[in-house]
Amino acid sequence: MVKKLRYYARFIVVSLLLNKIDLVKELIQELYHYVEEYVNVYEADDDEEWRLVISEVTAFMEVRCDSLNLAISRTENLRTSL
């Protein structure tokens, strides 16, 4: 199960690098469910670490989306001012 969690974490990073925002959102939800399953079935001690991974990826996504929205609005402002 840990291999599956690691795979999802790596896949999320690659998807982030490729700007596959919608895919990343889906993968985060899937990873969350797999982490919950992992914790419940195996009574894992590293559950906080996996939850931290999800938290950090989610925070990164929020910042990334905010910066993309800011760049888009700046571009639109430049177009209207010309």
N, C-alpha and C positions, 0 to 999 in steps of 0.2 A: 504494500500500500504506500509506503514511503517513496518508492520509486515513481509511483503514479503522481504523487504530490510534487515531487521534484520536476517531473516532466511538465506538469502544468505550470509550475513557476517559471521554468525556462521558456516555455511556449509563450507565456505572457510577456516576458522580456523581449523576445524576438518580435512579437506582434506590436509591442510598443515602439520598437525601433523602426518598424515598417509602417507606422501610423495607422494601424488597423484598430481604430478606436472602438467600433462596434463589437468586433471580435474580442477585444480585451475585456469589455464589459461582460460579455457572456462567459468568458473564461474565468473571470473573478468570481462570478456566481457559482460556477461549477466547482471551482477550487474550494470555495466556502463550504459547499455541501459535502465534498469529499473530506475536508478537514473535520467537519462535524461527525461524519461517519467513522473516520479514523479514530477520533477521540472516544466515541461511544463504544465501538467494537473492541478496540485494543487497549483502552484505558491508558492512553499514551501520556508520558510525562512531558513531552515537548509540544503540547497543544498551544501553549502561550507563544512559542516561537512561530508556529504556523499562523496563528492569528495575527501576529505582528507582521508577517509577510503580507497577508491580505490587507492589513491596515496601511502599510507603506505603499503598496501598489495602488490602492484606492486613493490615497493622498496624492501620489504622483499623478494619477489620472486627472484629479480635480485641478491641480496646478497646470497640467499640460492643456487641458480643455480651456481653462481660463486664459492662458497665454495665447492660445490659438484664436479665441474669441476676440481678445484685445488686438491681435495683429489684423484680423479681418476688419474690425471696426476702424482701425487706423487707416487701412487701405481704402475703405469706403469714404472716409473723411477726406483723404487726399484726392480721390476722384471727384468728389463734389466741389472741392475748392479750386480745382483746375478749370 
